[in-house]
Amino acid sequence: MAKQPPKREETLGGTIVHRLPFPGELTPETLQWLKALQPILIEQDYSITYLHSYAQDSPWFAGLTNKVLLGNREASGEYTYATPRGHGMYDGAETDWVELPQEGQVHAFTVCYFGSEEFLPETPYVLALIEFEGADTLLLTRLIGLDASEASLDWIGMKVQAKFLRNAKLKPTDVYFVPA
Amino acid sequence: MRPVYAISGGVSKFAKARPDKTFPAIVKEAYDYAISDIGLDHRAFISLVDGSVCSYFSDHFARQLMAGIMIQDYLGLCPKPSHRVEGGGATGGLCFQEAWKSIASGHMDVCLAYGFEMMSHVETWKGNEFIALASDISFDYPVGGFYSGYYAMMVTRHMKEFGTTTEQLDHVAVKNYRNAYHNPYSQKRHRITLEDVRNAPMVAWPLTRLDICVMSDGAAATILCSEEGLQKLEAAGATIPRPLVKVTGIGRGTDAMRMSDRPHLGYETFMRDYATPQEQASDDTRAYYQHLWEHGTRYPGIHSFRAGRTAGNMAYKKAGIADPLHELDFVELHDAYTSSEVQTYEDLGLCRYGEGGPFAASGKAFMPGVDYGLDLPDAPECPVNPSGGLIACGHPVGATGLMQNVFAIWQLQGTISKHFNDPTLQVANARRGATHSHAGTGTYVTVTILENED
């Protein structure tokens, strides 16, 4: 039998209150009493939709929808970025697009058992940084197809292969990696 | 540049939630403590302070833009000059250094640095989401943005590269929690064991809940002044504790927002641009690093923070420090994670890169006189996070770097016993200390050296 949590989960939400206890008559004594009042906490909703532009990095996302993994290379050809970058860190010039190999190896990883609210339903999930032959920087991605409960440092250095979502969402998770 | 003195500070009790007061009123607690500690009332201080710098990280948590001016107003500081600084987790350290600049440049004689964060207005997992927005929102956040995950990736690489163990990380947690047991300002005061750390709920493998600092509500404030400011304050009746505490060096560094973009530099570049003078001068250390590079180590990769090394080297040079482990009496560093404390030992030159794990378990960074329940091989040499650090004190982001400097001021004044009602955490004969404030995945880092004039 699963172990019960030691306390009830705290959640927002509750009863709408129309009037709170308050002195019926304002006197010097009752005005002083107001300093002992517990703070009033209310909920405020806030949501917003952003129109986010991938701007100069857009071709990378277009590549994913076509099962192509792109990177950027400095104009000198001496430094290649596995995560898109419009201008070179070293030469300061506009970078060129290059195709990256679809196989790489795990540089570092973790298994997230908790996460930001948006990703809580997906826990546990594996985050990994991937290194590619011919690229000088890494790519952050999801690693799929491993048993999260068997996490081991031996996963570092593992050969992995890119997979692409058939129905792209135009997010960096349109590409993910599995053991090769 | 003129000499700059850090003469007083105050910290609100850090707590998971402070619904009893608004953020300006919580900053006021820290401010009131700082001015009363030098024997001034509000009217006397306000007549002499030239301006302020305000520190808070996120507009999302309070959902209040221009929160800084609300504090300036609430404290009665209008119309004196002020500005807000923001640099992620290093915001407090940047704020302190901006106040230093105001004094050192001659722009002000007395400057107040204050900061806060109110992280309880949203649930923990929404808070994690806000914090994760401090990663690239095109390429990092949507993959599963979670700072504990980012730091866990760093430590898996550190473990693979250097053989660091989780037991070594556990030593950091035990040290900091047990130190905090004697610090009444800390949010968590537990006498935990190594086993407790490992058996705590896993958050991001291999980091458990006890490897990671918590979100907090809180505020801190410090007062900095020039020699002229000191004279003015004392002429107005202030009692400034002696020995005076002087800021003798500041340093800052930066690195790429995306961990994936961090360079992987060769041995020659590392030795030329990043090695400490002590490392450069040692045949043994050069050979040690050459061996690491021959076996695949590159710098900084994701296992090290070149922003921290850059900030440390810069601050040490200004303060004339050549051997940090033996020339610093204590360090208050940004231990958002046990693993980042281990990484930072190396960045700050307390040990060599790759030796942070053994250093953590050696005892050199522990306090004398505190019962850790551990059999440590070495005697304390340079206590790190004698206050309990972020892991135990909490991390209300905009206040954190200032809190570290307040604790450093008290250490150097020799007044820890007075402020903590407990002498245990006073570093004996503390003459010189460092504070270290750190943002993002190592994007902004500040190091500040404070010394007393004994």
Chai-1 contact restraints between the chains, C-beta under 6 A:
chainA,res_idxA,chainB,res_idxB,connection_type,confidence,min_distance_angstrom,max_distance_angstrom,comment,restraint_id
A,P39,B,P19,contact,1.0,0.0,6.0,A-B,restraint_1
A,P39,B,D20,contact,1.0,0.0,6.0,A-B,restraint_2
A,L41,B,P19,contact,1.0,0.0,6.0,A-B,restraint_3
A,Y54,B,S138,contact,1.0,0.0,6.0,A-B,restraint_4
A,T83,B,F139,contact,1.0,0.0,6.0,A-B,restraint_5
A,T83,B,R258,contact,1.0,0.0,6.0,A-B,restraint_6
A,T83,B,S260,contact,1.0,0.0,6.0,A-B,restraint_7
A,A108,B,M153,contact,1.0,0.0,6.0,A-B,restraint_8
A,A108,B,T156,contact,1.0,0.0,6.0,A-B,restraint_9
A,A108,B,R157,contact,1.0,0.0,6.0,A-B,restraint_10
A,A108,B,I302,contact,1.0,0.0,6.0,A-B,restraint_11
A,F109,B,T156,contact,1.0,0.0,6.0,A-B,restraint_12
A,T110,B,G149,contact,1.0,0.0,6.0,A-B,restraint_13
A,T110,B,A152,contact,1.0,0.0,6.0,A-B,restraint_14
A,T110,B,M153,contact,1.0,0.0,6.0,A-B,restraint_15
A,T110,B,A204,contact,1.0,0.0,6.0,A-B,restraint_16
A,T110,B,W205,contact,1.0,0.0,6.0,A-B,restraint_17
A,V111,B,W205,contact,1.0,0.0,6.0,A-B,restraint_18
A,C112,B,F146,contact,1.0,0.0,6.0,A-B,restraint_19
A,C112,B,G149,contact,1.0,0.0,6.0,A-B,restraint_20
A,C112,B,A204,contact,1.0,0.0,6.0,A-B,restraint_21
A,Y113,B,M202,contact,1.0,0.0,6.0,A-B,restraint_22
A,Y113,B,V203,contact,1.0,0.0,6.0,A-B,restraint_23
A,F114,B,V203,contact,1.0,0.0,6.0,A-B,restraint_24
A,G115,B,F146,contact,1.0,0.0,6.0,A-B,restraint_25
A,S116,B,N128,contact,1.0,0.0,6.0,A-B,restraint_26
A,S116,B,E129,contact,1.0,0.0,6.0,A-B,restraint_27
A,S116,B,A132,contact,1.0,0.0,6.0,A-B,restraint_28
A,S116,B,G145,contact,1.0,0.0,6.0,A-B,restraint_29
A,S116,B,F146,contact,1.0,0.0,6.0,A-B,restraint_30
A,E117,B,W125,contact,1.0,0.0,6.0,A-B,restraint_31
A,E117,B,K126,contact,1.0,0.0,6.0,A-B,restraint_32
A,E117,B,E129,contact,1.0,0.0,6.0,A-B,restraint_33
A,E118,B,E129,contact,1.0,0.0,6.0,A-B,restraint_34
A,F119,B,G144,contact,1.0,0.0,6.0,A-B,restraint_35
A,L120,B,W125,contact,1.0,0.0,6.0,A-B,restraint_36
A,Y125,B,G144,contact,1.0,0.0,6.0,A-B,restraint_37
A,L127,B,G144,contact,1.0,0.0,6.0,A-B,restraint_38
A,L127,B,G149,contact,1.0,0.0,6.0,A-B,restraint_39
A,L129,B,S260,contact,1.0,0.0,6.0,A-B,restraint_40
A,T137,B,S260,contact,1.0,0.0,6.0,A-B,restraint_41
A,T137,B,D261,contact,1.0,0.0,6.0,A-B,restraint_42
A,L138,B,S260,contact,1.0,0.0,6.0,A-B,restraint_43
A,L139,B,S260,contact,1.0,0.0,6.0,A-B,restraint_44
A,L140,B,D140,contact,1.0,0.0,6.0,A-B,restraint_45
A,L140,B,V143,contact,1.0,0.0,6.0,A-B,restraint_46
A,L140,B,S260,contact,1.0,0.0,6.0,A-B,restraint_47
A,A151,B,W205,contact,1.0,0.0,6.0,A-B,restraint_48
A,L153,B,M159,contact,1.0,0.0,6.0,A-B,restraint_49
A,L153,B,K160,contact,1.0,0.0,6.0,A-B,restraint_50
A,I156,B,K160,contact,1.0,0.0,6.0,A-B,restraint_51
A,K171,B,P142,contact,1.0,0.0,6.0,A-B,restraint_52
A,P172,B,F139,contact,1.0,0.0,6.0,A-B,restraint_53
A,P172,B,P142,contact,1.0,0.0,6.0,A-B,restraint_54
A,P172,B,V143,contact,1.0,0.0,6.0,A-B,restraint_55
A,T173,B,V143,contact,1.0,0.0,6.0,A-B,restraint_56
